[in-house]
């Protein structure tokens, strides 16, 4: 395992400045957000000019891109065309993991299985792994449902964000059943009342989580995903989290 950070930790900065800030804080690996709204790169831009985006994602101030976070808003068939372009970007920049969001609650289960099956098929053509984000308000908010989705779609993995199993309706219940499916991890500190609090003020048991992941031979990123908070020194929080995680590895 190794420590990384999302570019969204400095989502208020342009990508180049966000990456430079992470380097200053002594991070070495990054997950870059490719979101149509609020991301550092748009999926529509990847489809429109793949070569330009590949150049951008290679100019990372010595950071190693280890994952891309994908959030596409286009309807079919552009949805799948944009995703395929993101897979080609991943292959060109030697990134293995793409994180996608699960469908919103109320979506028919079979429809979500079909969508995820299509994404996994497209990704497999480029040697890319799809990690379904565990997230409150979406089908993956329940760990048992997340596991069923993985079992229903061969090759589908999970991007584990344990905060959503502490803060969300799961409210701190067990989620060990998802660990064998995990291909990527995002971390912050969390309470049952607040998705993000200052490091050390929440209920995330980092040491226990690292030990549990180790039992399943997880060897990928522990990716810090701390968003700026009012009246809190973001640089200090990022530095504190990096040192905490590194002390566990």
Secondary structure, DSSP 8 states (H G I E B T S, - for coil): -EEEEEGGGGTTS-HHHHHHHHHHTT--EEEEEEETTTSSB-HHHHHH-HHHHHHHHH-STT-EEEEEEEE----TTHHHHHHHHHHHHHHHTT--EEEEE--BTTS-HHHHHHHHHHHHHHHHTTT-EEEEE--TTBGGGSHHHHHHHHHHSTT-EEEEETHHHHSSTTTT---GGGGGGEEEEEE-B--SS-S-B-TTSS---HHHHHHHHHHTT--SEEEE-----TTS-HHHHHHHHHHHHHHH-
